Amino acid sequence: MMPSASSVPIFSDSDLIARVQKNNDRNAFAQLVRRHQSPLRASIRKMTNGQIELSDDVAQETFILAWQKIKLFRFEAKFSTWLYRIAFNVWQSEVRKKHEVLLDTETMPEPEPVMSEASHTGMKRDLERAMNVLNDAERNAILQCYYNDLSHDEAAYVLGIPLGTVKTNILKAKEKMRAVLGAYADDKNSKGVAA
């Protein structure tokens, strides 16, 4: 007789990780993947500017590396933070590979647009425009702190940079975004008055 869903014990991430580290428990790792794949994929999608195929590749590689390296996990950070760091490193590696290919071919492909109902709303469009003025370091800091809801300390760990650098990048990003969003709002308001 199969146990009902309500009688299946719920294990913490720590319990599942310990089971994987001790016994190579693939079922425990599968539970970790199910638990963390949606937020991780959403984060990766934002990092890749909505490129679905690249996002899927980065997510798959992240979980493969997590399985291979889980014995090295020392509980110094949350498991989700550790996964974000792996994903960020995989994505950076992909960016470097693509950059090398672009230098070889000297062609620049257009990024795939993110097409969803939400992307047609004014607020999302405005935010995307503001994010586009940020450099990579600023954008990465914003993604980790605001999209992934990490603390500055956790973002520093994921990005592999000093805490002060994260704080500086956040501050610069906010200033740039305020300027863009403020100018855009002023432009929209002046068009509305003239109409």
N, C-alpha and C positions, 0 to 999 in steps of 0.2 A: 504494500500500500504506500503510495506517494505521500510525503508530508505536505500539508497545505502550506500556502505561501506565508500565512501568518505564523506557522510553527517553525519556519526556517530561521535559525539564529542570525541576527545582524551583527557582524563583526566590525570592529573599528579598523581604520586603515592600518594602525599599528599591529593589530592582531593578524591581519591578512599579510602584511609585509613579513612579519615574523614567521608565518607559515611558509611563505615563499622562500625566505632565506634559509630556513631550517630544512625543509623537505622538498624544495623545488615544486611546490604545490601549484600546478597550473590553474586549478579551479580558483584558488585564492587570488592569483594574478588576474584571472578573467573577471573576478568581481571588482578588483581595483580598476580595471579598464572600463567596465560598464559604469562604474561610479564617476569616473573622471573624464571620460571621452567627450561628452557634450560640451562642458565648459572649455576643455582644452582645444577642441576643434573650433569653437567660436573665437577663441583668442588667436589661434593660428590664422583663421580667415581674415581677421583684422590686420594681422602682421603682413599678410600676403596681398593686401588690398583687394580681397574678395576673389582671388584666383582659386577656384574650387579644386582643380586638379592638383595644383601645387600644395594647397592646404591639406588635401587628403594624403599626398605623398609625405609631407612633413609630419603629419599625425601618425601615420603608419611607422615611419622611421623612429619617431619619438618612443612609441610603445615597444618597438623591437629593442631599441637601446636601453629602455627602462628594464626590460626583462633581462637583458645581458648584464646590466650593471647593478641590479637591485641588491646584490650582496654587499655592495659598497655603500648603500644607503645607511646613514648613521643617525637618523632621527634628529639632526641638527636643524632641520627646517621641516615644514609640513610637506607631506608627500606631493600635494598639488603644486607647491612652490618648486620642488625638485623637478617635477614634470615640466613646468613652464621653462625652467632653465634648460633642460634637455631640448625642448621644442625650439627655444630661442637659438641655441647653438646649431641645431640642425638647419633652421631657417637661414642663419648667417652663412652657413656652409653652402647652402643652395644659392644664396645671393652672390657669393664669391664665384661659384662655378658659372652662373649665368653671366656675370660680369666678364669673366675670362672668355667665354664664348662670344659675347658681344664685341669684345676687343678684337677677336679673331675675324669675325664676319663684318664688323663695322655696320651692323644694322640694329636698330632699336625697335623691338616689337612694342606695339601699343598695349598697355595693360588692359586686361579684361574688365569691363565695367561691372560693378555690382548692380544687378537688376533685381529689384524686389519692390513690392508695393511701398514699403517704408522709405525706399530711396527717393521716392517722388515727393515726399513731404518737404516743405521748406526748411524745417529745423534740421533734418538729417543732411540735406544738401548744404546748408550753411556750415554745419559742423565738418562735413567732408572737405569743404573749401578751406576752412580754417586749419584742418589737419594737414592739408597739402602744403602749407607754407612752412611747416616745421622741418628741421633737418632730421636725419635718421635717429640721432641720439635723443632728441627731444620727443619725437614720435614714440620711440620705444619706451621711454620713461612714462609717458602719458598712458600708453597701452597697458603697461604692467600695473600702474597705480590706479587707474580709473576704470579700465575695461576688465582687468583681472582682479581688481579690488585688493591688491597687495599693499602692504605697508611700504614705506620708503626703504626700510631695512631689507624686506623680502625682495623688493625690486632690485636693490643693489646686488643681492645674491644671484637673482635670475640673470641680470645683465652682466654680472662679473665686473662691476665698476664700484668705486668708493661711494659711500652714502652721500657725501657732500656733492658729488657729481650728479647723482640722481636728483637731489634737491635743487641744484642749479639748473639742470635740464627742465625740471617741472616748472620752475619759476620763469625761465625764458619762454617755454612753450605757452604758458598761460598769458604772458605779456603779448606774444605774437598773436595768439588766438583772440584775445580781447580786442586788439587793434583791428584784425580782419573782421571779426564779427561786429564790432562797433561801426566800422566804416561801411560794412555791408548793410547794417540796419539803417544807418544814416542815409545811404543811397536809396534803399527801398522806401524810406519815409519821405524823402524829397520827391521821388517819382510819384508817390501817392498824393502828395500835396499839389503837384503840378497837374495831375490828371483831373 
